[in-house]
Amino acid sequence: MSDAQRERNNLEERRSRSALAQTLECGPEGCELDWLASDRLDVDDDPVAFQKLATDAGWGDGLPLIPPTEERVRDHLVASGRFPDELLAVLPPRNGRCTVEKLAINAVMAGAPPEAMPLLCASIEAMAEKQFNLFALNTTTSCVVPGMFVNGPSREALKIPYDGGCFGGQAGPGPAIGRATRLVMRNVSGQVVGVSSKSVFGQPGRVVGIVVGEWEERSPWAPLAERRGVAGDAVTVHGCTGTIDVADITADNGVDLLELIGKSLAFAGTNAFIGGHHDAEIFTCIAPPWADLIAAAYPKIDDVQERLYTHASLPIDRWPAMHRKRMDAEGRVDEEGIVHLVEDPDHMLVMVNGGLGNLHAMALHSFGPTRAVTRAF
């Protein structure tokens, strides 16, 4: 069975469970049976008082939290279309059991809208896939964080940003949706700075996440998720160490632009150059005007990935002697004395989004041993 067929089967199963859940007498006011399993606490209605309670209890991330009242949690559960006790994943490092109810509680506290629950459920399930290597992401010294890249019609319904300022600055639910996954990592997975997380610096994305869509209507290529075997509403999670702006005001053609972008991806200190080829992938977001220029030269996305792979490399003499010796021993140096950033062109992931101001692309490097995962929702 192909990965695409398996994903379609999984989606049909989830839709079947959703239809069953929605036939029951359940709503924000309650259910025939009280399915909520979490402990109840009497708290002060004052948001400042709740913020202090949550911070003292270790539930918070430093930003204001919305009290997860029963009515709000039930509202999110109904929107998910799933049973509250359905297990989404067992999340490392604490091996916490993330049920739909626990996700809903954290989504409420984060301020994420109920309508985002299907996306959030799929994202948590994707992060728990073996190839994503969540244990490493949650415990590493790196600053890596799961980014969420959304395709399909739900981009509009959920107001997922994909045009100007999509990575930060747009007023909308994106940061709250990302923050919901971050609170799950804190409260269910057990990712705590100085305890289980050894991240040296961290990053802002470890508070609000990274949530963007693809501007599919302005892309000259098929949507990212579709190219990865999942059509329609889908999320791709990718381990991101941060965002790197790539700028140029000189190139006026796709060949030169793609060379510039590729060469900008390869810098000696990025994690993808540490050790042997260990599943590193690079995510590159290209603004629509640049995508048009590049597609005029390279109509096929496979050729775009191949050019990025070729240009994202450095000569071995760029490193000190000790590093050159290690890279040679690990088989990173080709016959021409070149070290490629990733193992092959398939590890260059490309998405089209951003504003129409031109002049920029956005690079999101992974920290090494993680592979992107795409799931329908």
Secondary structure, 3 states (H helix, E strand, C coil): CCHHHHHHHHHHHHHHHHHHHHHCCEECCEECCCCCCCCCCCCCCCHHHHHHHHHHHCCCCCCCCCCCCHHHHHHHHHHHCCCCCCEEEEECCCCEEEEHHHHHHHHHHHCCCHHHHHHHHHHHHHHCCHHHCHHHHHHCCCCCEEEEEEECCHHHHCCCCCCCCCCCCCCCCHHHHHHHHHHHHHHHHCCCECCCECCCCCCCHHHHCEEEECCHHHCCCCCHHHHCCCCCCEEEEEEECCCEEEECCCCCCHHHHHHHHHHHHCCCCCHHHCCCCCCCCEEEEECHHHHHHHHHHCCCHHHHHHHHHHHCEEEHHHCCHHHHHHHHHCCCECCCCEEECCCCHHHEEEEECCCCCCCEEEEEECCCCCCCEEEEC
